Amino acid sequence: MSSGKSIVFSFVICSIIFIGIFIYFVSSISSTYPPIKEYGYTGTKTQFIISIREYADTDPKLTFKITDTTGNVNNDFAIYAIVEIGNIEYKLRCEDSQSGKKKTTIKVISAYDVDNKVGGYTKDAQGVDALLKRFELEILTPLNSDLGH
């Protein structure tokens, strides 16, 4: 292959890659799933984070870790976190409720049992219902009872 043909070939390949990336971002194609389930928490995101951290400090089988934040000052921030209860991992998105700032919407993005390899990112995944019940029982119920609900 001559040098001129190599340059043209490289240019065409690079152009195709650039156009593909541009189309990907412009069309808003994403690999995110809708939440498995949404819960309400009476209190702000900050109150929820403080409560769950305090709860994790008292329960050795529970860990809580913030992994990311999204948003800005104009549309408020959403907080992504991982909660682990023993061998079960829950990925959450916490944001202020649209109905008011005194309530937090907790979206369970995934629920996965590492040992039994069940759960996932969709409502249809095997074992998700049982994992959500455990989340409600072992995390939400104690947090809500601490608030007197």
N, C-alpha and C positions, 0 to 999 in steps of 0.2 A: 504494500500500500504506500503510495507516495505521501510525501509530507503535506501537501495541499489537501489531499483527501482525508488524512488523519485529522487535520485541523477542522475541516468542515464536519466530519463525523463527530468529533468531540464537542463542537459547538451545538450540533443538533441534539445530542444526548443531554448536554447541560440545559439546553432550552426546554426540552421535554420534562426534565426533572423540576426545573424552576416553575414551569406552567402547572405541573401536577401539584406541587406544594401550594401554589397560589390558589388553585381551585379548591384544594382541601380546606384551607383556612377560610376562604370566602364563602364556601357553601356550608360552613359550620358543621362539618362532619365531625363526629366525636365518638369516642368509645365509652362514653359514660352510660350508665343504666339509670332508670328512674329508681327512687328509693323503694326498698322492700315494704317499709311501713313507716308511718309518721306518728309521732307522739307529741303531746303538749306538756309543757312543764310550766307551772305557775312561778314566774320569776324571770329575770333577765338572763342572757347568756352568761354574764359574769357570775351571777348567783349560781347558775347551774354548774359552772366550772368549779367554783369554790366548793360547792356541796359535794360534787363527785370526787374531787381531790381529797377532801376531808374523809369521805367514806372509804376511799382507796387506802388512806393512811391507817384506817382502823381495821381493814380486812386484808390480810396478807395474800389471799388468792386473787385479789382484784388489782389491776393496774390501769392507769389512765394516762394517755399521752396525746398532746396536741401535735398534729402532723402538718397542718397547713392553715392558712387563712386566705380568703378571697374577698373581693369587693373593694370598696373605697368609702371615703367619708360621705359621699353623696347617697350611695345606696346601701350603706351599712355593710358590716363585715359578716361573713359566714366563717365558722370555725370547723375544721375537720379534725377528728380525733379517733384514736383507737382505744377501745376498752377491752381488756382481756379478763376473763374469769377462768382461771385455770387454763385449760386447753382450748377454750372458745374465744374467738376474736370477733369483735363487732367494730365495724367502721361506721362512724357517725358524721353527719353534717348538722351543726347547730346554728340556728339563726333566729333573730327576733321575729316573732309572729307579725304578720302583716296587719293583724287586727289591733295591735297595740304593743308598746314596749315592755309591758310587764309580764309577757308570756314568751316562752321560747319554743320554737318548733324543733324537735329532734327527729332527724330523718335517719333511719337505719339503712345504710347503703349496702352493707354486706354483713352476713352472719356465717361464721365458718367454724366447724369443729375440727381442729387439726388432727386429733387422734383417730377419729372415726371417718374422717374425710367426707363429711356431709355439710351441706349448706352451700352458700355462694352469694351471687349478686342479684338473683331473681326470686320472685315469690314462688315460682314453680320448682326451685331446686330442692332436692331431697333433703329432708330434715329441717328446713327453714322454720316451719311452724313451731316445732319443739324448741328451737333455738330462740325464737322470738318470745315464747312463753317464759323461758328461763331469763331472758333479758328483762322482761316486765317484772318477774317475781324477785330477782336478785339485785336489780339495779333501780328500776323506776319506783317500785313499791317502797323500798327503804328511803329513797330520796324524798318522795312525797310525804312519807310519814314523819320525816324530820321537819318538814314544813308545817306539819299539823293537818295534813289532808287525809 
